[in-house]
Amino acid sequence: MYYGMSSGALAKMYVKGSLKNQGDGFVFEIKNQIDSGSVSGLGKLTVDEVEKPLEGITIELNGKVREVAGLTWSSSLYISYGATLKIYVPGTLDAGEHTIKMTIKVPELGQITLPVTDTIS
């Protein structure tokens, strides 16, 4: 549990059905249902328990794309309540069910881990 939210509540931030292969990678969407705030980095991203390199991962918000590697405490990304983030990760996924865990750094809260489970057909 984090910030009064269980991992089940955090999982509800995932936009169901958004996990798809796109180009040379895959994408999924997260909708901010906590509060307006900032993201100052990505601590870790795993797919099916395998940690992915952070290089090349991007976040799209309101049509603007930011490299995760460029997010820092002093260069954070402001995310308003209700905003939807599109996360792009290099490397496509095989068909089937996948579990993704993304740990993000939130200056106002610390680190939170968002669990995602979805299927690519």
C-alpha positions, 0 to 999 in steps of 0.5 A: 500500500502506498499513499493510502492506496493499495496496489489494486487501486494503483493498477486501476490507473492503467488504461485497459486495452492500451497495451500494443506493439507499435513500431519497434516497441510497445506502448501502454497508457496510464491515467493519473487518478491520484492528484496533480503533481510531477514525475521526476524520473523512472526508477525501474521498469520490468516486463514479466519480471525482466528489467528493461533498460531505461534508454529509449523509453519515452512518455507522451503527454498532451502531444509532447514526448519526453525521454525518461532519461531526461527527467530529473528532480529539477526537470520534472514533468507536471501531470494534471489530475485526469491526464493520460500518459502514453509510455513507449518502451523499445522492444516488441512483445510476443502475443499473450499476457504480460505483466509490467511494473513501472516504478516512477519517482514522484517528488510529492510522494516518493516512489510508486509502483504501477502494476499493469497486466494485459494481453497482446493478441 
